[in-house]
Structures are given as structure tokens and as C-alpha cells.
Amino acid sequence: MPLLISGPPGAPLTRHALERFRALPDALYMVPTATMADHLAHSLVRAGVALRPKSIQTVAGFLEAWAPQAAAP
């Protein structure tokens, strides 16, 4: 079942979202920037969490994958 948790960075929701992400094997964690995605991935790997390559994505990357632009006429 999809779960969307949103809130400002550093809020208690962030910790809750990370706990849920780590508990669900097929979870997708979306962040606003590529820098934040890289930082989060590196932090989780240093903590011993195994990640799938695309388990942390930017919102833009997620939208590109699901709604590719049509070719110009």
C-alpha cells in the first residue's frame, strides 16, 4: 500500500519516514535534490543498510520515469 509522508526537512517526520523506508524492502524514498539523494544513500550505506540502486530518487527523476516527455511533432 502506498504511503506518502511529507514535511519540512529535519522534522520528526523525517525520522519516521526513514524508519518506514528501512522496514519495507520495496520502498521508494523521494527527496527534492540529487545532492540530498546522494547524501541519504551514503549515510544509509555507512549505517549498514543495503539499498537497491533506484530506491532513493529525486521527485524529478521519479516523474521522468513515469511520465516521459512525448517527442515533439
Secondary structure, 3 states (H helix, E strand, C coil): CCCCCCCCCCCHHHHHHHHHHHHCCCCCEEECCHHHHHHHHHHHHHCCCCCCCCCEEEHHHHHHHHCCCCCCC
